[in-house]
Amino acid sequence: MPMTVQRRDYVEEVLGGLRQIDARVHHVVLDATEATLLHRIDWDSVEPEHAKEWRTAQLPRFMDARRWLLPAADVVVQTDELSAEMVAGEIARWLSV
């Protein structure tokens, strides 16, 4: 279930609930630098302009949440230099361990 959650209590609630259903839930964080995220937001040709503004405004909250998100994750994939296919491959390799 892909989602971006910036509040620790929500992450704990969501993961806890999912793990009650199935213990094989993995918390994967797809990480990128602020510069990469800004570049991706700016070059997104699918989202309307107001969505880009909202995403840009949320960026400081996400960057702050990384302090607890990254250590809490089962796996962190640094995506700055990776294509979507490469990211999926990294996750698949991790899951096959």
SEMARKE-48389 format. One record per residue: residue in one letter; x, y, z of N, C-alpha, C, O in turn. Coordinates in pm, whole numbers, plus 32768, in hexadecimal, padded with zeros to 4 digits. Example, Ala and Ser with C-alpha at 12.3 -4.5 7.8 and 13.67 -1.06 7.14 Angstrom:
2
+------+-------+--------+------+--------+---------+------+-------+--------+------+-------+--------+------+
: type : neast : nnorth :  nup : caeast : canorth : caup : ceast : cnorth :  cup : oeast : onorth :  oup :
+------+-------+--------+------+--------+---------+------+-------+--------+------+-------+--------+------+
:    A :  8527 :   7DC7 : 830C :   84CE :    7E3E : 830C :  8528 :   7EB6 : 830C :  8590 :   7EB4 : 834E :
:    S :  8505 :   7F1F : 82C4 :   8557 :    7F96 : 82CA :  850A :   8003 : 8313 :  853D :   8072 : 8324 :
+------+-------+--------+------+--------+---------+------+-------+--------+------+-------+--------+------+
# end
This chain:
97
+------+-------+--------+------+--------+---------+------+-------+--------+------+-------+--------+------+
: type : neast : nnorth :  nup : caeast : canorth : caup : ceast : cnorth :  cup : oeast : onorth :  oup :
+------+-------+--------+------+--------+---------+------+-------+--------+------+-------+--------+------+
:    M :  8055 :   7F8D : 8000 :   8000 :    8000 : 8000 :  805B :   807B : 8000 :  8087 :   80A6 : 806B :
:    P :  8079 :   80B5 : 7F8C :   80D0 :    812A : 7F88 :  808B :   81A4 : 7FC5 :  8016 :   81C0 : 7FA9 :
:    M :  80D4 :   81EA : 8017 :   80A0 :    8266 : 8050 :  8113 :   82B6 : 808B :  817B :   827F : 80AF :
:    T :  80FD :   8337 : 8095 :   815C :    838D : 80D9 :  811A :   83BA : 815A :  80B1 :   83FB : 8158 :
:    V :  8157 :   8399 : 81C9 :   8121 :    83BE : 824B :  8190 :   8405 : 8298 :  81FD :   83CF : 82A9 :
:    Q :  8173 :   847D : 82C4 :   81D9 :    84CD : 8306 :  81CA :   84D3 : 839D :  821F :   850A : 83E3 :
:    R :  815D :   849A : 83D0 :   8147 :    849B : 8461 :  8166 :   8412 : 849A :  8130 :   83AC : 846E :
:    R :  81BD :   8412 : 84FB :   81EA :    8393 : 8537 :  8175 :   8342 : 856F :  8171 :   82C9 : 855C :
:    D :  8118 :   8382 : 85B2 :   80A7 :    8338 : 85EC :  8051 :   82F7 : 8580 :  801C :   828A : 8595 :
:    Y :  8043 :   8338 : 850C :   7FF8 :    82FB : 849F :  8042 :   8282 : 8466 :  8004 :   821B : 8449 :
:    V :  80C6 :   828F : 8456 :   8115 :    821E : 8424 :  8106 :   81A7 : 8482 :  80F0 :   8137 : 8455 :
:    E :  8114 :   81C0 : 8503 :   8108 :    8153 : 8563 :  807D :   8114 : 8561 :  806F :   809B : 856B :
:    E :  8016 :   8168 : 8553 :   7F8D :    8135 : 854E :  7F76 :   80E1 : 84D0 :  7F3F :   8073 : 84D7 :
:    V :  7FA0 :   8114 : 845E :   7F8C :    80CD : 83E0 :  7FDA :   8049 : 83E0 :  7FA2 :   7FE0 : 83C2 :
:    L :  805B :   804F : 8402 :   80AC :    7FD5 : 8401 :  807B :   7F71 : 8469 :  8076 :   7EF9 : 844F :
:    G :  8056 :   7FA1 : 84DF :   8022 :    7F48 : 8546 :  7FA3 :   7F02 : 851A :  7F94 :   7E8A : 852E :
:    G :  7F49 :   7F4C : 84DD :   7ECD :    7F10 : 84AC :  7EE5 :   7EAB : 843E :  7EAA :   7E3F : 843E :
:    L :  7F3D :   7ECE : 83E0 :   7F5D :    7E70 : 8374 :  7FA1 :   7DF3 : 83A8 :  7F87 :   7D85 : 8379 :
:    R :  7FF9 :   7E03 : 840A :   8042 :    7D8F : 8441 :  7FE7 :   7D34 : 8492 :  8005 :   7CBE : 84A4 :
:    Q :  7F77 :   7D6A : 84C4 :   7F16 :    7D14 : 8507 :  7ED1 :   7CB9 : 84A2 :  7EA8 :   7C49 : 84C3 :
:    I :  7EC4 :   7CE9 : 8427 :   7E87 :    7C9A : 83BC :  7EEB :   7C38 : 8382 :  7ECA :   7BC4 : 8368 :
:    D :  7F66 :   7C67 : 836C :   7FCE :    7C15 : 832E :  8056 :   7C44 : 8360 :  807C :   7CB7 : 8349 :
:    A :  809D :   7BED : 83A2 :   811D :    7C13 : 83DF :  8189 :   7C2F : 8376 :  81F5 :   7C5F : 8399 :
:    R :  816E :   7C13 : 82F7 :   81D3 :    7C27 : 828E :  81CE :   7CB3 : 8251 :  81EF :   7CC4 : 81DC :
:    V :  81A7 :   7D13 : 829D :   81A5 :    7D9E : 826E :  8231 :   7DD8 : 827F :  8270 :   7DC8 : 82E7 :
:    H :  8261 :   7E1A : 8218 :   82E7 :    7E55 : 821A :  82DC :   7EEB : 8204 :  8296 :   7F19 : 81A9 :
:    H :  8320 :   7F36 : 8257 :   8321 :    7FC8 : 824D :  8399 :   7FF1 : 81F7 :  840B :   7FEB : 8223 :
:    V :  837C :   8019 : 817C :   83E4 :    8040 : 811D :  83DB :   80D6 : 8109 :  8370 :   810B : 80EB :
:    V :  844A :   811A : 8119 :   844F :    81AA : 80FF :  849F :   81C0 : 8080 :  8511 :   8195 : 8074 :
:    L :  8460 :   8205 : 8021 :   84A5 :    822F : 7FA8 :  84D8 :   82BB : 7FC3 :  848A :   831A : 7FC8 :
:    D :  8559 :   82C8 : 7FD5 :   8595 :    8346 : 7FFF :  85D8 :   838D : 7F8A :  8604 :   834E : 7F2A :
:    A :  85E0 :   8411 : 7F95 :   8626 :    8464 : 7F34 :  864D :   84E5 : 7F78 :  8610 :   850D : 7FDB :
:    T :  86B0 :   8526 : 7F42 :   86D9 :    85A7 : 7F79 :  866F :   860F : 7F5A :  861B :   85FD : 7F01 :
:    E :  8674 :   867B : 7FA4 :   8615 :    86E9 : 7F8D :  8623 :   871E : 7EFE :  85BF :   873C : 7EBD :
:    A :  869D :   872A : 7ECE :   86B3 :    875D : 7E45 :  8672 :   8701 : 7DDD :  8634 :   8731 : 7D7E :
:    T :  867F :   867F : 7DF0 :   8641 :    861F : 7D94 :  85A9 :   862A : 7D9A :  8567 :   862A : 7D32 :
:    L :  8573 :   8633 : 7E11 :   84E1 :    863E : 7E1E :  84AD :   86BD : 7DDD :  8447 :   86BA : 7D98 :
:    L :  84F1 :   872D : 7DF1 :   84C9 :    87AA : 7DB1 :  84CF :   879E : 7D19 :  8476 :   87CD : 7CD2 :
:    H :  8537 :   875F : 7CE7 :   8544 :    874A : 7C56 :  84D0 :   86F5 : 7C22 :  8495 :   8716 : 7BBB :
:    R :  84AF :   868A : 7C68 :   8441 :    8633 : 7C3D :  83BC :   867D : 7C3F :  836A :   866C : 7BE5 :
:    I :  83A6 :   86CD : 7CA5 :   832B :    871B : 7CAD :  8325 :   877E : 7C39 :  82BE :   8789 : 7BF6 :
:    D :  8392 :   87C4 : 7C21 :   8395 :    8829 : 7BB6 :  837F :   87EC : 7B2C :  833E :   8829 : 7AD7 :
:    W :  83B3 :   8774 : 7B15 :   83AC :    8736 : 7A91 :  8334 :   86DB : 7A81 :  8324 :   869D : 7A17 :
:    D :  82DE :   86D0 : 7AE5 :   8267 :    867D : 7ADB :  8205 :   86BE : 7A7A :  81D1 :   872B : 7A94 :
:    S :  81EC :   867D : 7A0B :   8192 :    86B6 : 79A6 :  8103 :   8681 : 79B3 :  80AC :   86A7 : 7964 :
:    V :  80EB :   862C : 7A14 :   8066 :    85F0 : 7A25 :  8012 :   8640 : 7A89 :  7F9B :   8657 : 7A72 :
:    E :  804F :   866B : 7AF5 :   8006 :    86B1 : 7B5F :  7FE6 :   8740 : 7B36 :  8037 :   8782 : 7AF5 :
:    P :  7F70 :   8771 : 7B5C :   7F52 :    87FF : 7B44 :  7FAB :   8859 : 7B9A :  7FE5 :   882C : 7BFD :
:    E :  7FB5 :   88D6 : 7B74 :   8010 :    8933 : 7BB7 :  7FF3 :   893F : 7C4D :  8050 :   8944 : 7C9D :
:    H :  7F74 :   8942 : 7C75 :   7F56 :    894F : 7D04 :  7F86 :   88D6 : 7D53 :  7FA8 :   88E2 : 7DC9 :
:    A :  7F88 :   8860 : 7D14 :   7FBC :    87E9 : 7D58 :  8053 :   87F5 : 7D6B :  8088 :   87CC : 7DD2 :
:    K :  8097 :   882D : 7D09 :   8127 :    8842 : 7D16 :  8144 :   88A2 : 7D89 :  81A2 :   888D : 7DD6 :
:    E :  80F4 :   890A : 7D94 :   8106 :    896B : 7E01 :  80F1 :   8927 : 7E87 :  813E :   893E : 7EE5 :
:    W :  8089 :   88D4 : 7E92 :   806E :    888E : 7F0F :  80E1 :   8830 : 7F31 :  810E :   882C : 7FA4 :
:    R :  8110 :   87E4 : 7ECF :   817E :    8785 : 7EE7 :  81FC :   87CF : 7F14 :  8241 :   87A2 : 7F70 :
:    T :  8218 :   883E : 7ED4 :   828E :    888D : 7EFB :  827F :   88C1 : 7F89 :  82DF :   88C2 : 7FD5 :
:    A :  8207 :   88EC : 7FAD :   81EF :    8920 : 8035 :  81FD :   88B2 : 809E :  8220 :   88CF : 8110 :
:    Q :  81E2 :   8834 : 807A :   81EC :    87C3 : 80D7 :  827B :   8793 : 80EA :  8298 :   874B : 814A :
:    L :  82D4 :   87BA : 8091 :   835C :    8785 : 8093 :  83A5 :   879A : 8117 :  83E7 :   873D : 8146 :
:    P :  839E :   8810 : 8156 :   83E4 :    881F : 81D7 :  83B3 :   87BC : 8241 :  8402 :   878A : 8291 :
:    R :  8332 :   879F : 8243 :   82FC :    873D : 82A3 :  8335 :   86B2 : 8289 :  8358 :   866A : 82E6 :
:    F :  833F :   868E : 8208 :   8377 :    860B : 81E8 :  840A :   8605 : 820D :  8437 :   85A2 : 8247 :
:    M :  8454 :   866C : 81ED :   84E3 :    866B : 820C :  84F9 :   8661 : 82A3 :  8557 :   861F : 82CF :
:    D :  84A4 :   86A1 : 82F1 :   84AD :    8697 : 8382 :  8487 :   860A : 83B2 :  84C7 :   85D5 : 840D :
:    A :  8422 :   85CF : 8375 :   83F5 :    8549 : 839D :  845D :   84DE : 837F :  845A :   8473 : 83BD :
:    R :  84B8 :   84F9 : 8323 :   8520 :    8497 : 8301 :  8573 :   8470 : 837A :  85A9 :   8401 : 837E :
:    R :  857E :   84C9 : 83DE :   85CF :    84AB : 8456 :  859F :   842E : 849D :  85F0 :   83E2 : 84D0 :
:    W :  851C :   8417 : 84A1 :   84E8 :    839E : 84E1 :  84BA :   8337 : 847B :  84B9 :   82BF : 8498 :
:    L :  8493 :   8363 : 8402 :   8464 :    8306 : 839C :  84D1 :   82A4 : 8370 :  84B9 :   822B : 8368 :
:    L :  8547 :   82D8 : 8354 :   85B1 :    8282 : 8320 :  85DB :   8217 : 8384 :  85E6 :   81A2 : 835F :
:    P :  85F5 :   823A : 8403 :   8619 :    81D0 : 8463 :  85A7 :   816D : 847F :  85C1 :   80FA : 84A3 :
:    A :  852A :   8199 : 846E :   84B8 :    8142 : 848B :  8499 :   80E1 : 8419 :  844F :   8081 : 842C :
:    A :  84D1 :   80F9 : 83A4 :   84B1 :    80A7 : 832E :  84F6 :   801F : 8334 :  8561 :   8010 : 836F :
:    D :  84B7 :   7FBD : 82F5 :   84F6 :    7F3A : 82E4 :  8564 :   7F44 : 827A :  85CC :   7F03 : 8284 :
:    V :  854B :   7F96 : 8216 :   85AE :    7FAB : 81AC :  859B :   8039 : 8175 :  852B :   806B : 8169 :
:    V :  860C :   8079 : 8155 :   860C :    80FD : 8118 :  8650 :   80F0 : 8091 :  86C0 :   80BE : 8087 :
:    V :  860B :   811D : 8029 :   8644 :    811C : 7FA2 :  8660 :   81AC : 7F7C :  8604 :   81FE : 7F71 :
:    Q :  86DE :   81CB : 7F67 :   8706 :    8251 : 7F3B :  86EC :   8259 : 7EA5 :  872C :   8214 : 7E57 :
:    T :  868D :   82AE : 7E7D :   865A :    82AD : 7DF4 :  8693 :   831B : 7D9A :  866E :   8323 : 7D25 :
:    D :  86EC :   836E : 7DCE :   871C :    83E0 : 7D80 :  874A :   83BB : 7CF3 :  8728 :   8400 : 7C92 :
:    E :  8795 :   8352 : 7CE7 :   87D1 :    832E : 7C66 :  8790 :   82B3 : 7C28 :  87C7 :   8279 : 7BCA :
:    L :  871B :   828B : 7C5B :   86DD :    820F : 7C2B :  865D :   822A : 7BDC :  8611 :   8286 : 7BFD :
:    S :  8647 :   81DA : 7B74 :   85C8 :    81DD : 7B2D :  8560 :   8193 : 7B80 :  8582 :   814F : 7BE1 :
:    A :  84E2 :   819F : 7B5A :   8478 :    8156 : 7BA0 :  8491 :   80BF : 7B9A :  847A :   8079 : 7BFC :
:    E :  84C0 :   808F : 7B28 :   84DC :    8001 : 7B19 :  854D :   7FD5 : 7B77 :  8547 :   7F6A : 7BB2 :
:    M :  85B2 :   8029 : 7B84 :   8622 :    8008 : 7BDD :  85F5 :   8007 : 7C6F :  8621 :   7FB1 : 7CBC :
:    V :  859F :   8064 : 7C95 :   856A :    8068 : 7D1D :  851C :   7FE8 : 7D39 :  852D :   7FAA : 7DA2 :
:    A :  84C7 :   7FC1 : 7CDB :   847A :    7F45 : 7CEC :  84D8 :   7ECE : 7CFA :  84BE :   7E74 : 7D4A :
:    G :  8544 :   7ECC : 7CAE :   85A6 :    7E60 : 7CB7 :  85EA :   7E5C : 7D3E :  8600 :   7DF0 : 7D76 :
:    E :  860C :   7ED0 : 7D74 :   8649 :    7ED6 : 7DFA :  85EB :   7E9C : 7E63 :  8615 :   7E4F : 7EBA :
:    I :  856D :   7EC1 : 7E5B :   850A :    7E8E : 7EBC :  84F9 :   7DF8 : 7EAB :  84F4 :   7DAE : 7F0E :
:    A :  84EF :   7DCA : 7E2F :   84DF :    7D3A : 7E15 :  8556 :   7CED : 7E4B :  8545 :   7C83 : 7E87 :
:    R :  85D1 :   7D20 : 7E37 :   8649 :    7CDD : 7E6D :  8641 :   7CD6 : 7F05 :  8663 :   7C6F : 7F41 :
:    W :  8616 :   7D42 : 7F44 :   860E :    7D44 : 7FD6 :  85A6 :   7CDF : 8007 :  85BC :   7C9A : 806B :
:    L :  8535 :   7CD7 : 7FC1 :   84CB :    7C7B : 7FEB :  84F3 :   7BE9 : 7FD8 :  84BF :   7B92 : 801E :
:    S :  854C :   7BCE : 7F7E :   8573 :    7B43 : 7F64 :  85DC :   7B10 : 7FC6 :  8600 :   7A9A : 7FC2 :
:    V :  860D :   7B67 : 801F :   8673 :    7B3F : 8080 :  8636 :   7AE0 : 80E5 :  867B :   7AB2 : 8140 :
+------+-------+--------+------+--------+---------+------+-------+--------+------+-------+--------+------+
# end
